[in-house]
């Protein structure tokens, strides 16, 4: 087991399931103490903490809907009661709706922007007073922001915002030695879009879009995030790293 993150504290939003869960477990395996944020499934978040403790690691839960400023503030108040600083922030929490322009109403649009774009913006804003110099910020983007996906237009817009947020923030925080990068997964099997992966024909089609001829697993993405969180990636910043198995090549 690697200990490259020993002595570090990480916060993973949306850490109770899917890619967030895999990231929390991987960072813990690498030695970090992990704050596992969740919105509604407390049992799932506590299970992630139990799994980390079972590995000999340390973790604690933080409840917040990151689309709401008041809950972000409460989350960091709870964080401060359990940690004295932050080294790694992973803005993973997100929601998505398969809907075209005509199918997207105002509530659907606003909710996706609140969680996927406003959330990382204000979570990061609050985190910066706790984030130590030399820290890491990793934002979850998506391949849908890299190509045309009219079937999930609002979601794609929210992830395109993350790409520019990461670029501009990297320039702002560079003098503090803080790196900021985005990771853009391709088709990855999680419960984020279960209908996609319950159909074998759809899975086969998505696998055929990737150069490596398979769909991703949460651990595939978590390994990339762990690399960016570690000391060897200290010279990488302002980038959108595709973790897609080579989609659209």
Phi, psi and omega in degrees: 000129177290147176236032186294343180251017179302134181086356180265153174242132182238148172239125179242113176282148184061039187272007185270350184205167171057223181298321180300318178298314180298322179294314180302315180294319182293316179297323177295319177299329180276003172107355182283149165276131192240126169269120185258105177277143174217158178264310188225337185263083182296322181298318180295319179295317179295329178292323176299316177300316179298320179296320178295316179296328176294336176274358184090011181262187182230138181201161174210160185260151175222119180270133172186141164273110187288354174279000182237123185299318182298324180285329174298315179298318179294324179298316182286332173297319177292323177299315183297334179285345185238352181213152183255012178168171185229141178244329186223125175243124176244107177275088186255330187305136180194159174226157180210149178230130174283099183204135176282179177304312182293333184270352186263115176269178185297318181298317179298315179297311184297321182293318179294319178293323181297313184281317190274332183243306179296321181303302178302324179300309186276333171297314180295317179303316179289326183289334189297333177285345178255339187284124181286151173304142184084009182282184183228137169236125179234121182253138179273115173258211179195152173298340180292345175272356184256350182212176182279119176227076182295344181282352176217056193296313181295320177299315179298319177300318181295325180282330173297324176299321178298321180300314181287324175305315181296318181297309183292321180293326177300320179293321181292319188265355180307317180299340177269003181075014180269126176267147178226122179221159173246145174244127184248095178290153167269208179298117185228130185285106173217181175273010177297319178223069188298328182298328180296320190262359175276351181253111182304324180294322178293317178300317179297319179296314180295320178298323180292343178279347183258142179299328181274000170060040170203164172273162184277162171244155179308323180295331177300317181285320181300324179295322178293317179296319178297323177299314181293332180282343187270174184293334183287347181258020183293348180254012180246119179205153180073021185250153167254110184263116177283131175237074193230001185070016178086045176289144175064024176284000000 
